[in-house]
Amino acid sequence: MAFDLKITFTGLCMFVIDKDNPVGPRLHVLLMECPHATHSPVLLYDKSYADPQPSPEWQYFLCAKLDNCSFDFPCDATTPPDFDSLPISADNNVAGIGDLDEFSGCGKLSRSYIDDSSQIAAARFTLRTGRTSGFGQGSPFTVETKGPTINRKLVHYTEWLIPNVNSTVLGREGLLLQCSYLTSQGDTPLILPLFAHNNQIRLVVMNAMAEDIPPNHPDTPMPGTPASHFGAYYECFDTSDTSKCHVTIPQLVEAQNDPSPYSQWTGGCDWVMRSRQAGETISSPICIHALVRVKSPGES
C-alpha cells in the first residue's frame, strides 16, 4: 500500500518556482538565513513515525536540527509539482504567499542561488512532485510598493502533499529521510527512517528564532509591527538601484487567530495541548513566506 507524505513549512521560507531546471521542474523551499536575527531550521515529527512497530499516533514530538541540510524528494518524479496549487495572495480577501516581484519589482532569482543555496539559506527542500494541500488563513498586511500601497493577507505556514508514495523501510511502508549538504563540509549526515501510520507521514519543517520553537511559543505581535525578518528575502537581489528593486517590508495590520497546523493533533506534549486549547500559532504571524521564480536560461 502507498502512503501520503505531508510536509508543513512554517516560518521564514522562500518558495522558489523552478520550471526550467535542467533535470525537470522543481519547487525549492529555502529556509532563509536572517542576517539580523538568527533563525534555526528544525524538523518536528511525531515519535510514532520513528517506531518500526505499530504504535498509537500523537505520542509526543521529536525535533531534529536541519542546519546545512539539503533534501531532494525523489517520490514519483513522473508528475511535476503543481505550481498552480501554490496560494499566492492577490488581494486582502485571499490569503496566500507574498509575491516578492509584485512587492518590490526585483524580478526573478538567479540560478546561481539554486546551484549554491548556502549563499542565502540555512537549509533547502527540493520537491519533484506534489501539490499544496493546506495553508494558513493569514493576517492582513500593508505593503508599500513602488506604486500604490497595497493590502495583502499573508500566510506563515503552507502544507505540501506528495500522495501515493510507494516506499518501504525495513519491510514496512516508510521513508528513509536522508540529507546531503548545502556546503562541502558537514557533520554526520542526518538519516531518519520514518514509518507510515494510518497511510501517512506528517512532518513540520520550521525556520524560526529559537525562542519561537516548541516547547516555546511566540507572542502575538501588536498592530503596526513590521515583518522585519522579511528583509532576508532581498539578500539574493541587487537592491542598490532602487528604481529596479524597491525594498519593502510588509507591516502588520492586525494579527489573526490562525490555528496551528497541530491544532487537530492530541498527545502528551504540553506545547501541543496548549496550542490545541488556545489556538496559538506554530510560529509568529509576522514570520511570513515569500515566493519567487527562477530565471530561464539566457534570461537577463
C-alpha positions as CSV (number, residue, x, y, z in Angstrom):
1,M,0.0,0.0,0.0
2,A,1.1,3.6,-0.7
3,F,1.1,6.4,1.9
4,D,0.8,10.2,1.7
5,L,3.7,12.4,2.7
6,K,2.6,15.8,4.2
7,I,5.1,18.5,4.9
8,T,4.1,21.7,6.6
9,F,6.6,24.5,6.0
10,T,6.4,27.4,8.5
11,G,8.5,30.4,9.4
12,L,11.0,32.2,7.2
13,C,10.7,30.1,4.0
14,M,11.1,31.2,0.4
15,F,9.2,29.2,-2.2
16,V,11.1,29.1,-5.5
17,I,9.3,28.0,-8.7
18,D,11.9,26.4,-11.0
19,K,10.1,25.4,-14.2
20,D,13.2,25.3,-16.4
21,N,15.5,23.2,-14.2
22,P,17.8,21.1,-16.5
23,V,16.7,17.9,-14.8
24,G,13.0,18.7,-14.7
25,P,10.6,21.2,-12.9
26,R,11.2,21.6,-9.2
27,L,9.8,23.5,-6.3
28,H,12.5,24.6,-3.9
29,V,11.8,25.7,-0.4
30,L,14.7,27.7,1.0
31,L,14.9,28.1,4.8
32,M,16.5,31.5,4.8
33,E,19.3,32.9,6.8
34,C,18.4,36.1,8.5
35,P,21.4,38.5,8.9
36,H,20.0,40.4,11.9
37,A,18.0,37.7,13.7
38,T,19.4,34.1,13.8
39,H,16.8,31.5,12.7
40,S,17.1,27.8,13.4
41,P,15.7,25.3,10.8
42,V,14.3,22.2,12.5
43,L,12.2,19.2,11.7
44,L,9.4,18.2,14.0
45,Y,7.7,14.9,13.8
46,D,5.6,12.5,15.9
47,K,7.6,9.9,17.8
48,S,5.4,7.1,16.4
49,Y,6.8,7.7,12.9
50,A,10.3,6.7,14.2
51,D,8.9,3.4,15.7
52,P,9.1,0.4,13.3
53,Q,6.4,-1.4,15.4
54,P,2.8,-0.2,15.0
55,S,2.0,2.2,17.8
56,P,-0.6,4.8,18.6
57,E,-0.1,8.1,16.9
58,W,0.2,11.5,18.6
59,Q,2.5,10.4,21.4
60,Y,5.0,13.3,21.6
61,F,7.2,15.1,19.2
62,L,10.9,14.8,18.3
63,C,13.0,17.6,16.9
64,A,16.0,17.3,14.5
65,K,18.2,20.2,13.6
66,L,18.5,20.9,9.8
67,D,21.4,23.4,9.6
68,N,23.3,22.9,6.3
69,C,20.9,20.2,5.2
70,S,19.6,19.7,1.7
71,F,16.8,17.3,0.9
72,D,15.6,16.1,-2.5
73,F,12.4,14.1,-2.5
74,P,12.5,11.6,-5.4
75,C,8.9,10.4,-4.9
76,D,7.2,9.8,-8.3
77,A,9.0,12.3,-10.3
78,T,6.9,11.5,-13.4
79,T,4.3,14.1,-12.3
80,P,5.9,17.5,-11.9
81,P,5.0,19.8,-9.0
82,D,1.6,21.6,-9.2
83,F,2.9,25.1,-9.2
84,D,-0.7,26.5,-9.7
85,S,-1.7,25.0,-6.4
86,L,0.5,27.4,-4.5
87,P,-1.6,30.1,-2.8
88,I,-0.4,33.5,-4.0
89,S,-2.1,36.4,-2.2
90,A,-3.7,38.6,-4.9
91,D,-5.7,40.9,-2.6
92,N,-6.6,41.4,1.0
93,N,-9.5,38.9,0.8
94,V,-7.4,36.0,-0.5
95,A,-4.8,34.5,1.9
96,G,-1.5,33.3,0.4
97,I,2.2,33.7,-0.1
98,G,3.6,37.1,-0.9
99,D,4.9,37.5,-4.4
100,L,8.3,39.3,-4.0
101,D,8.4,40.6,-7.5
102,E,5.0,42.2,-7.1
103,F,6.0,43.8,-3.9
104,S,9.4,45.1,-5.0
105,G,9.9,44.7,-8.7
106,C,13.0,42.7,-8.0
107,G,12.4,40.3,-10.9
108,K,13.4,36.6,-11.0
109,L,16.0,34.7,-9.0
110,S,19.4,34.0,-10.4
111,R,20.0,30.2,-10.9
112,S,23.3,30.6,-9.0
113,Y,21.3,30.6,-5.8
114,I,19.8,27.2,-6.7
115,D,23.2,25.9,-7.7
116,D,24.6,27.1,-4.4
117,S,21.8,27.8,-1.9
118,S,24.3,28.1,1.0
119,Q,24.7,31.8,0.0
120,I,21.3,32.7,1.4
121,A,19.8,29.6,3.1
122,A,20.4,27.5,6.2
123,A,18.6,24.5,4.7
124,R,16.7,23.5,1.5
125,F,14.0,21.2,0.4
126,T,13.6,20.3,-3.3
127,L,10.2,18.9,-4.2
128,R,9.9,17.0,-7.6
129,T,6.2,16.4,-7.3
130,G,3.1,17.1,-5.2
131,R,0.7,20.0,-4.6
132,T,-0.4,22.4,-1.9
133,S,-3.0,20.8,0.4
134,G,-3.4,23.5,3.0
135,F,-2.2,26.9,4.3
136,G,-2.8,29.4,7.0
137,Q,-5.7,31.8,6.9
138,G,-3.2,34.6,7.0
139,S,-3.1,38.0,8.6
140,P,-3.6,41.4,6.8
141,F,-0.6,43.5,6.0
142,T,0.0,46.7,4.2
143,V,2.8,46.8,1.6
144,E,4.3,49.9,0.2
145,T,5.3,49.0,-3.3
146,K,6.9,51.3,-5.9
147,G,3.4,52.2,-6.9
148,P,0.5,52.5,-4.5
149,T,0.3,50.9,-1.1
150,I,-1.5,47.5,-1.4
151,N,-3.2,45.2,1.1
152,R,-2.4,41.6,1.3
153,K,-3.3,38.7,3.5
154,L,-0.1,36.8,4.1
155,V,0.5,33.3,5.5
156,H,3.2,31.8,7.7
157,Y,2.6,28.1,7.0
158,T,1.9,26.1,3.9
159,E,1.3,22.3,3.7
160,W,2.7,20.3,0.7
161,L,1.3,16.9,-0.1
162,I,3.1,14.1,-2.0
163,P,0.4,11.5,-2.5
164,N,0.7,7.8,-3.0
165,V,4.3,7.3,-2.1
166,N,5.5,3.8,-2.7
167,S,8.4,3.3,-0.4
168,T,9.4,0.8,2.3
169,V,11.9,0.9,5.2
170,L,12.8,-2.4,7.0
171,G,9.9,-4.1,5.2
172,R,7.3,-1.5,6.3
173,E,5.8,1.4,4.5
174,G,8.0,4.3,5.2
175,L,10.6,6.8,4.1
176,L,14.3,7.0,4.6
177,L,14.9,10.7,5.1
178,Q,18.5,11.4,4.2
179,C,20.2,14.7,3.6
180,S,23.1,16.0,1.6
181,Y,24.9,19.2,2.5
182,L,24.5,22.7,1.2
183,T,28.2,23.2,1.7
184,S,31.1,20.8,1.0
185,Q,31.6,20.1,4.7
186,G,29.2,19.0,7.4
187,D,28.7,16.8,10.4
188,T,27.4,13.2,10.4
189,P,24.6,13.1,7.7
190,L,21.1,13.2,9.0
191,I,19.4,9.9,8.3
192,L,16.0,9.2,9.7
193,P,13.9,6.1,8.9
194,L,10.3,7.1,9.2
195,F,7.3,4.7,9.2
196,A,3.8,5.5,8.0
197,H,0.8,5.3,10.3
198,N,-2.7,5.4,9.0
199,N,-1.3,5.6,5.5
200,Q,0.5,8.9,6.1
201,I,3.6,10.6,7.4
202,R,3.3,14.2,8.6
203,L,6.3,16.4,9.1
204,V,6.7,20.0,10.1
205,V,9.7,22.0,8.8
206,M,10.1,25.2,10.8
207,N,12.5,28.1,10.4
208,A,12.2,30.4,13.3
209,M,14.1,32.1,16.1
210,A,15.0,29.7,19.0
211,E,12.5,31.4,21.3
212,D,9.6,30.5,18.9
213,I,10.5,26.8,18.6
214,P,8.4,24.3,20.6
215,P,8.0,23.9,23.5
216,N,8.2,27.7,23.4
217,H,5.6,29.7,21.5
218,P,5.7,33.3,20.1
219,D,4.0,36.3,21.5
220,T,1.2,37.9,19.5
221,P,2.6,40.9,17.7
222,M,0.9,44.3,18.0
223,P,-0.8,46.0,15.1
224,G,1.7,48.1,13.1
225,T,4.6,45.7,13.7
226,P,6.8,45.4,10.6
227,A,7.7,41.9,9.4
228,S,11.3,42.9,9.7
229,H,12.7,39.4,9.0
230,F,11.1,39.7,5.5
231,G,14.2,41.7,4.6
232,A,16.2,38.4,4.4
233,Y,14.4,37.6,1.1
234,Y,16.1,40.6,-0.5
235,E,19.6,39.3,0.2
236,C,19.6,37.4,-3.1
237,F,18.8,40.5,-5.2
238,D,20.7,43.6,-6.1
239,T,19.0,46.4,-4.2
240,S,21.5,49.1,-4.9
241,D,19.3,50.5,-7.8
242,T,16.1,51.4,-6.0
243,S,14.4,52.2,-9.4
244,K,14.7,48.5,-10.2
245,C,14.3,46.8,-6.8
246,H,12.3,48.6,-4.1
247,V,12.9,47.0,-0.8
248,T,9.6,47.0,1.1
249,I,8.7,45.4,4.5
250,P,5.1,44.4,5.0
251,Q,3.5,45.9,8.0
252,L,1.0,44.0,10.2
253,V,-2.5,45.5,10.3
254,E,-3.8,43.0,12.9
255,A,-2.7,39.5,14.0
256,Q,-5.4,36.9,13.2
257,N,-6.1,33.9,15.4
258,D,-4.6,31.5,12.9
259,P,-4.7,27.9,14.4
260,S,-1.6,25.9,14.5
261,P,-1.1,23.0,12.0
262,Y,-1.0,20.9,15.2
263,S,-4.5,22.1,16.3
264,Q,-6.1,18.8,15.3
265,W,-3.5,16.7,17.0
266,T,-3.6,15.4,20.5
267,G,-0.8,14.0,22.6
268,G,1.4,14.3,25.6
269,C,3.4,17.3,24.5
270,D,2.4,20.3,26.7
271,W,3.0,22.7,23.9
272,V,0.7,20.8,21.5
273,M,-2.0,20.7,24.2
274,R,-1.7,24.5,24.8
275,S,-1.9,25.1,21.0
276,R,-4.9,23.0,20.7
277,Q,-6.7,24.7,23.6
278,A,-5.7,28.3,22.9
279,G,-5.5,28.1,19.1
280,E,-1.9,29.5,19.2
281,T,0.1,29.8,16.0
282,I,3.0,27.5,15.4
283,S,5.3,30.4,14.6
284,S,4.9,34.2,14.6
285,P,2.4,35.5,12.1
286,I,5.0,38.1,11.1
287,C,7.4,35.4,10.1
288,I,5.8,35.2,6.6
289,H,6.6,33.3,3.4
290,A,7.7,34.8,0.1
291,L,7.6,33.4,-3.5
292,V,10.0,34.0,-6.3
293,R,10.6,32.4,-9.8
294,V,14.0,31.3,-11.2
295,K,15.3,32.9,-14.4
296,S,15.0,30.9,-17.6
297,P,18.3,30.0,-19.4
298,G,19.5,33.1,-21.2
299,E,17.2,35.4,-19.3
300,S,18.9,38.6,-18.1
